[in-house]
Amino acid sequence: MLAIERRNEILDKLQAERRVVVSELSRIYDVSEETIRRDLEKLVNDGYAIKSYGGAVINENVNIDLPFNVRKNRNVIGKQRIAEQVEKLVHDGDSLMLDASSTAVYIAKMLKEKERKNLTVITNSIEIIIELFDAPEWNVLSTGGVSREGTFALVGPQTDKMLRSYHVDKAIISCKGIDLFSGITDSDELHANNKKTMLESAKQRILAVDSSKFDKTAFTAIGSLEDVATVVTDEKPEASWLQKFEELGIECIYPE
């Protein structure tokens, strides 16, 4: 196993269990404790973990961007529930913009599984582009832009320029945080700008966000709550959120 593969597995374990122990990891991967300490030091330096006695604990900071392969495997059931609800909002022949979130990947897979026909999909997600290679009836457009290591995303001014040249039926984005006062936020400015541009380019603006992101505020703003018309989530939000959505005229969709 390569060191980077081992570190990603350790990070995945940290996400699930919140804490890891050097001696246990040494046994699991059959490497020296010194090797594991170097792995953990790398995760600490990257901001994913915090050192603790005999091991490390997860860094809970919402502004830390986890590697895409780790994010994709978090809250899989919640993302599948969201994808099932979003699929019902998409019609044959629609033009869509999908962001580079892991939630959007599940949405793309669900649309393909349900055999939606003649869709046009514009995305800055390399993962979605690969996923849709075998959807011959669909028109799939890549935004271009600067690639980001570990994110499987294309971002930046070139991405915005391409997005602004199109007008689509629906933009479907996700975020790192949604808050009653701070609005819709993300941990990365380039990602946030691209998501904002997607919303501005669409007739219908959909925020697909799992319940863990509610009442969280990340580093930079995507927009206010009023910038979306529909919020799709995996669980029924608290009463305060439902009241706010009703006040703003935002449709909130979740599994019954």
Residue pairs with C-beta under 8 A, 6 or more apart in sequence:
1 29
3 39
6 29
6 31
6 39
7 39
7 42
7 43
8 67
8 69
8 70
10 20
10 25
10 36
10 39
10 40
10 43
11 43
11 48
11 49
11 66
11 67
11 70
12 70
12 73
13 20
13 25
14 20
14 43
14 48
14 49
14 56
14 57
14 58
15 58
15 66
15 70
15 74
18 57
18 58
19 52
19 55
19 56
19 57
19 58
20 40
20 55
20 56
21 54
21 55
22 33
22 36
22 37
22 40
22 54
22 55
23 33
23 54
24 55
25 36
25 39
25 55
26 32
26 33
26 35
26 36
29 35
29 36
40 49
40 51
40 55
40 56
43 49
43 56
44 50
44 51
44 56
47 59
47 61
47 64
48 58
48 59
48 64
48 66
49 56
49 57
49 58
49 59
50 56
50 57
50 58
50 59
62 176
62 177
62 187
62 216
62 217
62 218
63 176
63 187
63 218
63 219
64 187
65 151
65 187
65 188
66 74
67 150
67 151
68 102
68 127
68 150
68 151
68 152
68 153
69 150
71 101
71 102
72 102
72 105
72 127
74 102
75 210
75 212
75 234
76 106
77 234
78 210
78 211
78 212
78 234
78 235
79 102
79 103
79 106
79 210
79 234
80 106
80 110
81 234
81 255
82 103
82 106
82 107
82 208
82 209
82 210
82 232
82 233
82 234
83 103
83 106
83 107
83 109
83 110
83 208
84 110
84 255
85 232
85 253
85 254
85 255
86 107
86 110
86 172
86 206
86 208
86 232
87 107
87 110
87 111
87 114
87 116
89 170
89 204
89 206
89 230
89 232
89 253
90 96
90 111
90 116
90 119
90 170
91 116
92 116
92 117
92 118
92 119
93 117
93 118
93 119
94 116
94 119
94 120
94 169
94 170
95 119
95 120
95 121
95 122
95 166
95 168
95 169
95 170
96 119
96 120
96 121
96 122
96 168
96 169
96 170
96 171
96 172
97 121
97 122
97 123
97 163
97 166
97 168
97 170
97 171
97 172
97 173
97 198
97 201
97 202
98 104
98 107
98 108
98 121
98 122
98 123
98 125
98 128
98 172
98 173
99 123
99 124
99 125
99 172
99 173
99 174
99 191
99 194
99 195
99 198
100 123
100 124
100 125
100 126
100 127
100 128
100 151
100 152
100 153
100 154
100 155
100 191
100 194
101 125
101 173
101 174
101 175
101 208
102 174
103 174
103 208
103 209
103 210
104 123
104 125
104 128
104 172
104 173
104 174
104 208
105 125
105 127
105 128
105 131
107 172
107 208
108 121
108 123
108 125
108 128
108 131
108 132
109 131
111 119
112 131
112 132
112 135
117 137
118 137
118 138
118 139
119 135
119 137
119 138
119 139
120 138
120 139
120 140
120 141
120 168
121 128
121 132
121 138
121 139
121 140
121 141
122 141
122 143
122 162
122 163
122 166
122 168
123 129
123 140
123 141
123 142
123 143
124 142
124 143
124 145
124 153
124 154
124 155
124 159
124 163
124 194
125 152
125 153
125 154
126 147
126 152
126 153
126 154
127 152
129 140
129 142
132 138
132 140
141 166
142 154
143 154
143 158
143 159
143 162
143 163
143 194
144 154
144 158
144 159
144 162
145 154
145 155
145 156
145 158
145 159
145 162
145 194
146 154
146 155
146 156
146 158
146 159
146 190
147 153
147 154
148 154
148 155
148 190
153 191
155 188
155 190
155 191
155 194
156 190
156 194
159 190
159 194
159 197
160 193
160 194
160 197
163 194
163 197
163 198
163 201
164 197
164 200
164 201
166 201
167 201
167 202
167 203
168 201
168 202
168 203
169 202
169 203
169 204
170 202
170 203
170 204
170 205
170 206
171 198
171 199
171 201
171 202
171 204
171 205
171 206
172 206
172 208
173 195
173 198
173 199
173 206
173 207
173 208
173 222
174 207
174 208
174 209
174 213
175 184
175 185
175 186
175 195
175 207
175 209
175 213
175 218
175 222
176 185
176 186
176 187
176 213
176 216
176 218
177 184
177 185
177 186
177 213
177 216
177 217
177 218
178 184
178 185
178 207
178 209
178 213
178 214
178 215
178 216
178 225
178 231
179 185
179 214
179 215
179 216
179 217
180 215
180 225
180 240
180 241
180 244
182 217
182 221
183 221
183 222
183 223
183 224
183 225
183 227
184 207
184 221
184 222
184 223
184 224
184 225
184 227
184 228
185 192
185 216
185 217
185 218
185 219
185 220
185 221
185 222
186 192
186 195
186 218
186 219
186 220
186 222
187 218
187 219
187 220
188 219
188 220
189 219
189 220
192 220
192 221
192 222
195 222
196 222
196 223
196 227
199 205
199 222
199 223
199 227
199 228
204 229
204 230
205 227
205 228
205 229
205 230
206 228
206 229
206 230
206 231
206 232
207 228
207 230
207 231
207 232
208 232
208 233
209 231
209 232
209 233
210 233
210 234
211 233
211 234
211 235
211 237
214 233
214 237
214 238
214 241
225 244
225 245
225 248
225 250
226 248
226 250
228 250
229 249
229 250
229 251
230 250
230 251
230 252
230 253
231 245
231 250
231 251
231 252
231 253
232 252
232 253
232 254
233 252
233 253
233 254
234 254
234 255
235 254
235 255
236 242
236 254
237 245
237 252
237 254
241 252
242 252
244 250
245 251
245 252
